[in-house]
């Protein structure tokens, strides 16, 4: 155990977060996302939801302040009546940690999968909410 590291952050995940550089992306995937088939590096967060993982990660992980939208969501598929209720919770969490946060980028479903394949890592959560996948772009720590 270490001081100041949220207990939800596994040793494997802290290692990956430390390895990532400016502009690298990490995916927080919901329970329906094909994480194992798209991930270059997969971290399991079984039993944990997307919002609690987002909160834990953002305590350590700066978002990229040099891009207009450092967080991307999978947009709702045309014709799907689903209402992604978790998006507002994600927005509140991000805004609490990143005052410069200007809103989400919305990425078409299959384009999101392709972008996830290029991400540094995918964190597979057990989040049950629909459209709860989010891509985070790492920023820099300023002195």
LUMGUBA-177543 format. One record per residue: residue number from 0; residue in one letter; x, y, z of N, C-alpha, C, CB in turn. Coordinates in nm, 4 decimals, always signed. Glycine has a CB too. Layout:
# residues N
{NUM, A, {X, Y, Z}, {X, Y, Z}, {X, Y, Z}, {X, Y, Z}}
...
***
This chain:
# residues 143
{0, X, {+0.0838, -0.1185, +0.0000}, {+0.0000, +0.0000, +0.0000}, {+0.0882, +0.1248, +0.0000}, {-0.0953, -0.0002, +0.1218}}
{1, X, {+0.0367, +0.2277, -0.0633}, {+0.1039, +0.3576, -0.0657}, {+0.0067, +0.4646, -0.0201}, {+0.1587, +0.3899, -0.2072}}
{2, X, {+0.0587, +0.5694, +0.0363}, {-0.0243, +0.6828, +0.0764}, {-0.0669, +0.7602, -0.0479}, {+0.0518, +0.7754, +0.1756}}
{3, X, {-0.1913, +0.8082, -0.0458}, {-0.2385, +0.8966, -0.1512}, {-0.2831, +0.8288, -0.2794}, {-0.1335, +0.9912, -0.1834}}
{4, X, {-0.2679, +0.6976, -0.2897}, {-0.3117, +0.6247, -0.4094}, {-0.4488, +0.5645, -0.3784}, {-0.2073, +0.5123, -0.4513}}
{5, X, {-0.5520, +0.5973, -0.4555}, {-0.6834, +0.5376, -0.4298}, {-0.6755, +0.3847, -0.4311}, {-0.7856, +0.5861, -0.5344}}
{6, X, {-0.7420, +0.3208, -0.3376}, {-0.7338, +0.1750, -0.3252}, {-0.7897, +0.1010, -0.4469}, {-0.8077, +0.1306, -0.2014}}
{7, X, {-0.8692, +0.1684, -0.5288}, {-0.9227, +0.1049, -0.6495}, {-0.8173, +0.0912, -0.7598}, {-1.0411, +0.1848, -0.7017}}
{8, X, {-0.7084, +0.1661, -0.7486}, {-0.6031, +0.1638, -0.8495}, {-0.5104, +0.0464, -0.8200}, {-0.5240, +0.2986, -0.8519}}
{9, X, {-0.5138, -0.0529, -0.9066}, {-0.4301, -0.1720, -0.8883}, {-0.2841, -0.1399, -0.9212}, {-0.4809, -0.2886, -0.9772}}
{10, X, {-0.1917, -0.2231, -0.8744}, {-0.0509, -0.2027, -0.9113}, {-0.0306, -0.2001, -1.0633}, {+0.0357, -0.3128, -0.8499}}
{11, X, {-0.1024, -0.2863, -1.1341}, {-0.0910, -0.2896, -1.2801}, {-0.1374, -0.1579, -1.3417}, {-0.1726, -0.4064, -1.3375}}
{12, X, {-0.2475, -0.1041, -1.2913}, {-0.2995, +0.0209, -1.3457}, {-0.2082, +0.1390, -1.3121}, {-0.4402, +0.0468, -1.2925}}
{13, X, {-0.1553, +0.1445, -1.1912}, {-0.0664, +0.2563, -1.1570}, {+0.0576, +0.2528, -1.2451}, {-0.0261, +0.2512, -1.0073}}
{14, X, {+0.1070, +0.1342, -1.2745}, {+0.2228, +0.1206, -1.3638}, {+0.1908, +0.1767, -1.5016}, {+0.2657, -0.0271, -1.3752}}
{15, X, {+0.0749, +0.1403, -1.5564}, {+0.0367, +0.1882, -1.6895}, {+0.0155, +0.3397, -1.6905}, {-0.0907, +0.1172, -1.7368}}
{16, X, {-0.0488, +0.3932, -1.5878}, {-0.0696, +0.5378, -1.5804}, {+0.0640, +0.6117, -1.5757}, {-0.1543, +0.5735, -1.4572}}
{17, X, {+0.1605, +0.5547, -1.5033}, {+0.2936, +0.6160, -1.4941}, {+0.3679, +0.6078, -1.6274}, {+0.3761, +0.5478, -1.3840}}
{18, X, {+0.3498, +0.5005, -1.7006}, {+0.4183, +0.4821, -1.8289}, {+0.3647, +0.5755, -1.9373}, {+0.4048, +0.3378, -1.8748}}
{19, X, {+0.2388, +0.6103, -1.9271}, {+0.1769, +0.6918, -2.0308}, {+0.2398, +0.8297, -2.0379}, {+0.0278, +0.7041, -2.0062}}
{20, X, {+0.2495, +0.8819, -2.1592}, {+0.3018, +1.0158, -2.1797}, {+0.1951, +1.1097, -2.2317}, {+0.4186, +1.0126, -2.2752}}
{21, X, {+0.2321, +1.2354, -2.2481}, {+0.1418, +1.3390, -2.2969}, {+0.0812, +1.2973, -2.4312}, {+0.2161, +1.4739, -2.3106}}
{22, X, {-0.0502, +1.2988, -2.4376}, {-0.1213, +1.2637, -2.5601}, {-0.1636, +1.1190, -2.5679}, {-0.0372, +1.2950, -2.6769}}
{23, X, {-0.1072, +1.0326, -2.4837}, {-0.1520, +0.8934, -2.4814}, {-0.2952, +0.8875, -2.4294}, {-0.0581, +0.8059, -2.3937}}
{24, X, {-0.3675, +0.7862, -2.4730}, {-0.5076, +0.7721, -2.4323}, {-0.5309, +0.6416, -2.3582}, {-0.5994, +0.7797, -2.5540}}
{25, X, {-0.6255, +0.6474, -2.2649}, {-0.6698, +0.5299, -2.1914}, {-0.8218, +0.5230, -2.2011}, {-0.6223, +0.5344, -2.0419}}
{26, X, {-0.8746, +0.4028, -2.2131}, {-1.0189, +0.3808, -2.2252}, {-1.0713, +0.3226, -2.0947}, {-1.0518, +0.2863, -2.3450}}
{27, X, {-1.1761, +0.3835, -2.0409}, {-1.2525, +0.3214, -1.9333}, {-1.3732, +0.2587, -2.0005}, {-1.2943, +0.4257, -1.8203}}
{28, X, {-1.3771, +0.1264, -1.9987}, {-1.4787, +0.0526, -2.0737}, {-1.5867, -0.0016, -1.9818}, {-1.4147, -0.0615, -2.1516}}
{29, X, {-1.7102, +0.0038, -2.0301}, {-1.8202, -0.0533, -1.9527}, {-1.8224, -0.2049, -1.9712}, {-1.9561, +0.0093, -1.9951}}
{30, X, {-1.9142, -0.2705, -1.9009}, {-1.9206, -0.4159, -1.9019}, {-1.9576, -0.4774, -2.0348}, {-2.0164, -0.4606, -1.8015}}
{31, X, {-2.0152, -0.4010, -2.1266}, {-2.0526, -0.4531, -2.2579}, {-1.9450, -0.4321, -2.3641}, {-2.1802, -0.3885, -2.3031}}
{32, X, {-1.8438, -0.3517, -2.3342}, {-1.7413, -0.3169, -2.4322}, {-1.6511, -0.4378, -2.4603}, {-1.6569, -0.1970, -2.3822}}
{33, X, {-1.6122, -0.4591, -2.5879}, {-1.5251, -0.5727, -2.6222}, {-1.3788, -0.5453, -2.5844}, {-1.5353, -0.6036, -2.7729}}
{34, X, {-1.3548, -0.5229, -2.4557}, {-1.2241, -0.4782, -2.4074}, {-1.1111, -0.5744, -2.4432}, {-1.2287, -0.4599, -2.2578}}
{35, X, {-1.1316, -0.7027, -2.4201}, {-1.0236, -0.7990, -2.4444}, {-0.9865, -0.8095, -2.5915}, {-1.0633, -0.9354, -2.3929}}
{36, X, {-1.0821, -0.7872, -2.6806}, {-1.0519, -0.8010, -2.8231}, {-0.9923, -0.6755, -2.8848}, {-1.1761, -0.8380, -2.8975}}
{37, X, {-1.0024, -0.5601, -2.8182}, {-0.9467, -0.4371, -2.8760}, {-0.8223, -0.3869, -2.8023}, {-1.0520, -0.3285, -2.8760}}
{38, X, {-0.8013, -0.4290, -2.6795}, {-0.6957, -0.3707, -2.5968}, {-0.5559, -0.4167, -2.6363}, {-0.7200, -0.4043, -2.4527}}
{39, X, {-0.4645, -0.3188, -2.6442}, {-0.3221, -0.3509, -2.6538}, {-0.2711, -0.3935, -2.5163}, {-0.2407, -0.2292, -2.7079}}
{40, X, {-0.3212, -0.3270, -2.4132}, {-0.2912, -0.3591, -2.2737}, {-0.4252, -0.3540, -2.1999}, {-0.1837, -0.2582, -2.2103}}
{41, X, {-0.4606, -0.4613, -2.1345}, {-0.5903, -0.4710, -2.0674}, {-0.5711, -0.4775, -1.9168}, {-0.6683, -0.5942, -2.1167}}
{42, X, {-0.6464, -0.3946, -1.8442}, {-0.6494, -0.3985, -1.6988}, {-0.7919, -0.4322, -1.6590}, {-0.6018, -0.2625, -1.6351}}
{43, X, {-0.8087, -0.5339, -1.5763}, {-0.9412, -0.5721, -1.5286}, {-0.9744, -0.4921, -1.4029}, {-0.9482, -0.7249, -1.5004}}
{44, X, {-1.0950, -0.4388, -1.3987}, {-1.1467, -0.3699, -1.2803}, {-1.2843, -0.4287, -1.2512}, {-1.1539, -0.2128, -1.3018}}
{45, X, {-1.2886, -0.5606, -1.2426}, {-1.4142, -0.6319, -1.2232}, {-1.4812, -0.5900, -1.0922}, {-1.3902, -0.7834, -1.2244}}
{46, X, {-1.6124, -0.5723, -1.1001}, {-1.6904, -0.5340, -0.9835}, {-1.6948, -0.3840, -0.9585}, {-1.6361, -0.6018, -0.8635}}
{47, X, {-1.6194, -0.3068, -1.0375}, {-1.6150, -0.1621, -1.0186}, {-1.6872, -0.0912, -1.1315}, {-1.4704, -0.1132, -1.0096}}
{48, X, {-1.7499, +0.0204, -1.0997}, {-1.8223, +0.0984, -1.1990}, {-1.7338, +0.2021, -1.2652}, {-1.9412, +0.1657, -1.1355}}
{49, X, {-1.7840, +0.2584, -1.3727}, {-1.7098, +0.3580, -1.4484}, {-1.6863, +0.4864, -1.3710}, {-1.7819, +0.3890, -1.5752}}
{50, X, {-1.7856, +0.5337, -1.2990}, {-1.7717, +0.6606, -1.2270}, {-1.6689, +0.6506, -1.1152}, {-1.9062, +0.7039, -1.1698}}
{51, X, {-1.6686, +0.5409, -1.0395}, {-1.5703, +0.5282, -0.9313}, {-1.4293, +0.5142, -0.9862}, {-1.6037, +0.4081, -0.8426}}
{52, X, {-1.4154, +0.4470, -1.0998}, {-1.2828, +0.4354, -1.1608}, {-1.2378, +0.5694, -1.2171}, {-1.2834, +0.3289, -1.2717}}
{53, X, {-1.3287, +0.6437, -1.2791}, {-1.2947, +0.7750, -1.3319}, {-1.2487, +0.8665, -1.2183}, {-1.4154, +0.8369, -1.4063}}
{54, X, {-1.3214, +0.8665, -1.1084}, {-1.2847, +0.9483, -0.9918}, {-1.1466, +0.9100, -0.9400}, {-1.3893, +0.9326, -0.8795}}
{55, X, {-1.1195, +0.7818, -0.9274}, {-0.9904, +0.7358, -0.8761}, {-0.8763, +0.7739, -0.9698}, {-0.9924, +0.5844, -0.8555}}
{56, X, {-0.8945, +0.7527, -1.0988}, {-0.7894, +0.7811, -1.1966}, {-0.7600, +0.9304, -1.2030}, {-0.8296, +0.7294, -1.3352}}
{57, X, {-0.8637, +1.0131, -1.2019}, {-0.8419, +1.1570, -1.2159}, {-0.7767, +1.2208, -1.0935}, {-0.9727, +1.2252, -1.2433}}
{58, X, {-0.7671, +1.1496, -0.9837}, {-0.6907, +1.1988, -0.8694}, {-0.5411, +1.1996, -0.9008}, {-0.7188, +1.1127, -0.7451}}
{59, X, {-0.5009, +1.1214, -1.0021}, {-0.3595, +1.1055, -1.0365}, {-0.3259, +1.1497, -1.1780}, {-0.3193, +0.9630, -1.0191}}
{60, X, {-0.4227, +1.1551, -1.2648}, {-0.4046, +1.1628, -1.4091}, {-0.4505, +1.2990, -1.4623}, {-0.4816, +1.0493, -1.4788}}
{61, X, {-0.3587, +1.3792, -1.5144}, {-0.4007, +1.5079, -1.5714}, {-0.4578, +1.4894, -1.7123}, {-0.2819, +1.6066, -1.5750}}
{62, X, {-0.5643, +1.5593, -1.7421}, {-0.6158, +1.5587, -1.8790}, {-0.5400, +1.6612, -1.9619}, {-0.7681, +1.5882, -1.8816}}
{63, X, {-0.5353, +1.6361, -2.0907}, {-0.4605, +1.7217, -2.1831}, {-0.5279, +1.8581, -2.1946}, {-0.4492, +1.6553, -2.3225}}
{64, X, {-0.4606, +1.9624, -2.1493}, {-0.5170, +2.0970, -2.1548}, {-0.4920, +2.1657, -2.2877}, {-0.4605, +2.1808, -2.0438}}
{65, X, {-0.4204, +2.0984, -2.3792}, {-0.3874, +2.1584, -2.5087}, {-0.4802, +2.1135, -2.6211}, {-0.2455, +2.1251, -2.5453}}
{66, X, {-0.5811, +2.0363, -2.5889}, {-0.6813, +1.9960, -2.6881}, {-0.8173, +2.0421, -2.6391}, {-0.6800, +1.8409, -2.7122}}
{67, X, {-0.9089, +2.0720, -2.7303}, {-1.0390, +2.1245, -2.6858}, {-1.1231, +2.0228, -2.6083}, {-1.1175, +2.1722, -2.8054}}
{68, X, {-1.1079, +1.8943, -2.6395}, {-1.1907, +1.7921, -2.5748}, {-1.1035, +1.6712, -2.5375}, {-1.3083, +1.7487, -2.6684}}
{69, X, {-1.0465, +1.6709, -2.4166}, {-0.9565, +1.5626, -2.3761}, {-1.0272, +1.4355, -2.3287}, {-0.8672, +1.6114, -2.2674}}
{70, X, {-1.1598, +1.4343, -2.3371}, {-1.2382, +1.3165, -2.3003}, {-1.3411, +1.2914, -2.4101}, {-1.3078, +1.3354, -2.1609}}
{71, X, {-1.3497, +1.1653, -2.4520}, {-1.4407, +1.1291, -2.5614}, {-1.5369, +1.0197, -2.5162}, {-1.3612, +1.0825, -2.6858}}
{72, X, {-1.6608, +1.0344, -2.5573}, {-1.7658, +0.9354, -2.5298}, {-1.8094, +0.8695, -2.6592}, {-1.8870, +1.0010, -2.4595}}
{73, X, {-1.8594, +0.7470, -2.6474}, {-1.9181, +0.6796, -2.7630}, {-2.0576, +0.7372, -2.7833}, {-1.9228, +0.5231, -2.7431}}
{74, X, {-2.0806, +0.7978, -2.9006}, {-2.2121, +0.8578, -2.9249}, {-2.3186, +0.7500, -2.9367}, {-2.2097, +0.9441, -3.0521}}
{75, X, {-2.4398, +0.7881, -2.9058}, {-2.5538, +0.6970, -2.9143}, {-2.5765, +0.6588, -3.0605}, {-2.6819, +0.7619, -2.8534}}
{76, X, {-2.5959, +0.5303, -3.0843}, {-2.6225, +0.4809, -3.2192}, {-2.7566, +0.5364, -3.2665}, {-2.6224, +0.3248, -3.2231}}
{77, X, {-2.7604, +0.5824, -3.3910}, {-2.8836, +0.6382, -3.4485}, {-2.9996, +0.5403, -3.4305}, {-2.8639, +0.6709, -3.5989}}
{78, X, {-3.1096, +0.5916, -3.3808}, {-3.2295, +0.5095, -3.3607}, {-3.2363, +0.4390, -3.2264}, {-3.2380, +0.4080, -3.4679}}
{79, X, {-3.1282, +0.4391, -3.1509}, {-3.1273, +0.3750, -3.0196}, {-3.1972, +0.4682, -2.9205}, {-2.9807, +0.3422, -2.9730}}
{80, X, {-3.3012, +0.4201, -2.8526}, {-3.3729, +0.5067, -2.7588}, {-3.2996, +0.5269, -2.6250}, {-3.5097, +0.4490, -2.7325}}
{81, X, {-3.1843, +0.4648, -2.6079}, {-3.1108, +0.4741, -2.4813}, {-3.0773, +0.6197, -2.4483}, {-2.9816, +0.3901, -2.4877}}
{82, X, {-3.0879, +0.6523, -2.3232}, {-3.0500, +0.7833, -2.2710}, {-2.9327, +0.7615, -2.1762}, {-3.1709, +0.8548, -2.1982}}
{83, X, {-2.8112, +0.7981, -2.2163}, {-2.6922, +0.7732, -2.1340}, {-2.6897, +0.8596, -2.0078}, {-2.5662, +0.7987, -2.2158}}
{84, X, {-2.7445, +0.8090, -1.9010}, {-2.7572, +0.8847, -1.7777}, {-2.6229, +0.9064, -1.7076}, {-2.8524, +0.8144, -1.6847}}
{85, X, {-2.5246, +0.8246, -1.7356}, {-2.3954, +0.8353, -1.6677}, {-2.3118, +0.9518, -1.7193}, {-2.3179, +0.7064, -1.6838}}
{86, X, {-2.3423, +1.0040, -1.8359}, {-2.2614, +1.1108, -1.8941}, {-2.2556, +1.2338, -1.8046}, {-2.3161, +1.1492, -2.0300}}
{87, X, {-2.3658, +1.2704, -1.7426}, {-2.3652, +1.3879, -1.6551}, {-2.2782, +1.3619, -1.5323}, {-2.5091, +1.4248, -1.6120}}
{88, X, {-2.2832, +1.2420, -1.4801}, {-2.1978, +1.2073, -1.3658}, {-2.0502, +1.2165, -1.4056}, {-2.2311, +1.0646, -1.3139}}
{89, X, {-2.0163, +1.1671, -1.5241}, {-1.8789, +1.1782, -1.5740}, {-1.8378, +1.3252, -1.5878}, {-1.8649, +1.1059, -1.7098}}
{90, X, {-1.9271, +1.4078, -1.6417}, {-1.8964, +1.5497, -1.6611}, {-1.8661, +1.6172, -1.5269}, {-2.0138, +1.6212, -1.7316}}
{91, X, {-1.9460, +1.5881, -1.4266}, {-1.9265, +1.6468, -1.2946}, {-1.7925, +1.6030, -1.2352}, {-2.0420, +1.6075, -1.2008}}
{92, X, {-1.7596, +1.4760, -1.2474}, {-1.6332, +1.4242, -1.1941}, {-1.5151, +1.4917, -1.2635}, {-1.6252, +1.2706, -1.2116}}
{93, X, {-1.5198, +1.4969, -1.3962}, {-1.4082, +1.5571, -1.4706}, {-1.3947, +1.7046, -1.4365}, {-1.4280, +1.5395, -1.6224}}
{94, X, {-1.5052, +1.7776, -1.4333}, {-1.5000, +1.9210, -1.4044}, {-1.4444, +1.9480, -1.2645}, {-1.6394, +1.9828, -1.4180}}
{95, X, {-1.4692, +1.8588, -1.1709}, {-1.4164, +1.8755, -1.0357}, {-1.2629, +1.8666, -1.0345}, {-1.4765, +1.7693, -0.9419}}
{96, X, {-1.2085, +1.7825, -1.1201}, {-1.0629, +1.7618, -1.1247}, {-0.9934, +1.8502, -1.2277}, {-1.0326, +1.6168, -1.1550}}
{97, X, {-1.0667, +1.8924, -1.3290}, {-1.0077, +1.9659, -1.4410}, {-1.0905, +2.0912, -1.4700}, {-0.9990, +1.8759, -1.5675}}
{98, X, {-1.0576, +2.2029, -1.4063}, {-1.1367, +2.3257, -1.4237}, {-1.1450, +2.3741, -1.5685}, {-1.0783, +2.4353, -1.3388}}
{99, X, {-1.0472, +2.3401, -1.6517}, {-1.0473, +2.3845, -1.7915}, {-1.1351, +2.2969, -1.8811}, {-0.9055, +2.3856, -1.8453}}
{100, X, {-1.1956, +2.1913, -1.8248}, {-1.2722, +2.0967, -1.9075}, {-1.3863, +2.1683, -1.9791}, {-1.3280, +1.9813, -1.8208}}
{101, X, {-1.3872, +2.1559, -2.1129}, {-1.4857, +2.2266, -2.1931}, {-1.5952, +2.1394, -2.2505}, {-1.4180, +2.2956, -2.3027}}
{102, X, {-1.5955, +2.0118, -2.2210}, {-1.6991, +1.9235, -2.2730}, {-1.6403, +1.8030, -2.3428}, {-1.7891, +1.9985, -2.3680}}
{103, X, {-1.7282, +1.7116, -2.3772}, {-1.6882, +1.5848, -2.4370}, {-1.6835, +1.5905, -2.5890}, {-1.7823, +1.4758, -2.3935}}
{104, X, {-1.5976, +1.5093, -2.6446}, {-1.6010, +1.4764, -2.7867}, {-1.6928, +1.3541, -2.7986}, {-1.4543, +1.4481, -2.8458}}
{105, X, {-1.7727, +1.3480, -2.9037}, {-1.8593, +1.2323, -2.9259}, {-1.8113, +1.1593, -3.0502}, {-2.0088, +1.2751, -2.9407}}
{106, X, {-1.7865, +1.0287, -3.0350}, {-1.7259, +0.9482, -3.1400}, {-1.8221, +0.8368, -3.1791}, {-1.5895, +0.8900, -3.0941}}
{107, X, {-1.8454, +0.8233, -3.3091}, {-1.9312, +0.7168, -3.3634}, {-1.8814, +0.5808, -3.3130}, {-1.9325, +0.7203, -3.5203}}
{108, X, {-1.9739, +0.4885, -3.2912}, {-1.9454, +0.3593, -3.2275}, {-1.8249, +0.2872, -3.2865}, {-2.0655, +0.2703, -3.2382}}
{109, X, {-1.8226, +0.2632, -3.4172}, {-1.7139, +0.1852, -3.4758}, {-1.5836, +0.2646, -3.4811}, {-1.7520, +0.1390, -3.6158}}
{110, X, {-1.5933, +0.3953, -3.4944}, {-1.4739, +0.4802, -3.4871}, {-1.4178, +0.4773, -3.3440}, {-1.5073, +0.6272, -3.5306}}
{111, X, {-1.5067, +0.4699, -3.2457}, {-1.4636, +0.4593, -3.1061}, {-1.3848, +0.3299, -3.0865}, {-1.5858, +0.4642, -3.0098}}
{112, X, {-1.4348, +0.2185, -3.1408}, {-1.3637, +0.0899, -3.1297}, {-1.2249, +0.1001, -3.1927}, {-1.4448, -0.0237, -3.1976}}
{113, X, {-1.2163, +0.1630, -3.3088}, {-1.0872, +0.1766, -3.3768}, {-0.9916, +0.2635, -3.2950}, {-1.1066, +0.2369, -3.5174}}
{114, X, {-1.0436, +0.3701, -3.2383}, {-0.9595, +0.4561, -3.1547}, {-0.9144, +0.3811, -3.0296}, {-1.0352, +0.5850, -3.1156}}
{115, X, {-1.0026, +0.2998, -2.9728}, {-0.9685, +0.2205, -2.8543}, {-0.8559, +0.1220, -2.8854}, {-1.0925, +0.1448, -2.8026}}
{116, X, {-0.8520, +0.0716, -3.0072}, {-0.7441, -0.0207, -3.0459}, {-0.6081, +0.0476, -3.0428}, {-0.7700, -0.0774, -3.1856}}
{117, X, {-0.6072, +0.1794, -3.0601}, {-0.4818, +0.2555, -3.0594}, {-0.4475, +0.3108, -2.9207}, {-0.4904, +0.3700, -3.1592}}
{118, X, {-0.5395, +0.2993, -2.8272}, {-0.5175, +0.3531, -2.6929}, {-0.4050, +0.2779, -2.6234}, {-0.6465, +0.3451, -2.6092}}
{119, X, {-0.3402, +0.3462, -2.5321}, {-0.2312, +0.2848, -2.4568}, {-0.2818, +0.1658, -2.3765}, {-0.1654, +0.3874, -2.3638}}
{120, X, {-0.4011, +0.1794, -2.3181}, {-0.4577, +0.0719, -2.2368}, {-0.6091, +0.0850, -2.2312}, {-0.3983, +0.0737, -2.0945}}
{121, X, {-0.6724, -0.0262, -2.1958}, {-0.8168, -0.0305, -2.1727}, {-0.8390, -0.0855, -2.0322}, {-0.8907, -0.1184, -2.2814}}
{122, X, {-0.9200, -0.0136, -1.9547}, {-0.9593, -0.0594, -1.8214}, {-1.1008, -0.1139, -1.8338}, {-0.9507, +0.0568, -1.7136}}
{123, X, {-1.1155, -0.2447, -1.8129}, {-1.2461, -0.3103, -1.8260}, {-1.3168, -0.3073, -1.6906}, {-1.2304, -0.4575, -1.8774}}
{124, X, {-1.4217, -0.2256, -1.6803}, {-1.5006, -0.2181, -1.5575}, {-1.6234, -0.3074, -1.5707}, {-1.5423, -0.0716, -1.5269}}
{125, X, {-1.7013, -0.3126, -1.4660}, {-1.8288, -0.3852, -1.4681}, {-1.9465, -0.2902, -1.4795}, {-1.8435, -0.4708, -1.3428}}
{126, X, {-1.9212, -0.1684, -1.5257}, {-2.0266, -0.0678, -1.5381}, {-2.1404, -0.1211, -1.6241}, {-1.9707, +0.0628, -1.5981}}
{127, X, {-2.2646, -0.1132, -1.5722}, {-2.3814, -0.1636, -1.6440}, {-2.4535, -0.0568, -1.7243}, {-2.4771, -0.2256, -1.5477}}
{128, X, {-2.4271, +0.0706, -1.6982}, {-2.4940, +0.1772, -1.7725}, {-2.4556, +0.1704, -1.9195}, {-2.4585, +0.3155, -1.7139}}
{129, X, {-2.5522, +0.1972, -2.0061}, {-2.5245, +0.1982, -2.1497}, {-2.4450, +0.3227, -2.1873}, {-2.6557, +0.1920, -2.2304}}
{130, X, {-2.3584, +0.3072, -2.2871}, {-2.2763, +0.4174, -2.3395}, {-2.1894, +0.4802, -2.2296}, {-2.3665, +0.5252, -2.4029}}
{131, X, {-2.1337, +0.3950, -2.1444}, {-2.0512, +0.4422, -2.0329}, {-1.9015, +0.4360, -2.0647}, {-2.0806, +0.3599, -1.9081}}
{132, X, {-1.8661, +0.4151, -2.1906}, {-1.7262, +0.4097, -2.2304}, {-1.6727, +0.5513, -2.2468}, {-1.7090, +0.3291, -2.3613}}
{133, X, {-1.5501, +0.5741, -2.1995}, {-1.4898, +0.7064, -2.2109}, {-1.3406, +0.6911, -2.2389}, {-1.5135, +0.7899, -2.0819}}
{134, X, {-1.2908, +0.7739, -2.3297}, {-1.1475, +0.7789, -2.3605}, {-1.0924, +0.9069, -2.2989}, {-1.1208, +0.7740, -2.5164}}
{135, X, {-0.9811, +0.8924, -2.2251}, {-0.9146, +1.0060, -2.1627}, {-0.7777, +1.0274, -2.2259}, {-0.9012, +0.9848, -2.0107}}
{136, X, {-0.7467, +1.1521, -2.2614}, {-0.6166, +1.1866, -2.3198}, {-0.5316, +1.2490, -2.2099}, {-0.6321, +1.2847, -2.4427}}
{137, X, {-0.4124, +1.1918, -2.1893}, {-0.3249, +1.2371, -2.0819}, {-0.2599, +1.3702, -2.1138}, {-0.2187, +1.1340, -2.0542}}
{138, X, {-0.2549, +1.4540, -2.0119}, {-0.1909, +1.5840, -2.0231}, {-0.0570, +1.5864, -1.9533}, {-0.2800, +1.6913, -1.9666}}
{139, X, {-0.0155, +1.7049, -1.9156}, {+0.1130, +1.7238, -1.8491}, {+0.0904, +1.7852, -1.7114}, {+0.2069, +1.8133, -1.9342}}
{140, X, {+0.1865, +1.7626, -1.6237}, {+0.1875, +1.8265, -1.4933}, {+0.2728, +1.9522, -1.5081}, {+0.2431, +1.7300, -1.3802}}
{141, X, {+0.2152, +2.0665, -1.4759}, {+0.2898, +2.1921, -1.4848}, {+0.3467, +2.2283, -1.3479}, {+0.1995, +2.3064, -1.5380}}
{142, X, {+0.4644, +2.2841, -1.3487}, {+0.5259, +2.3298, -1.2225}, {+0.4757, +2.4660, -1.1867}, {+0.6787, +2.3319, -1.2324}}
***
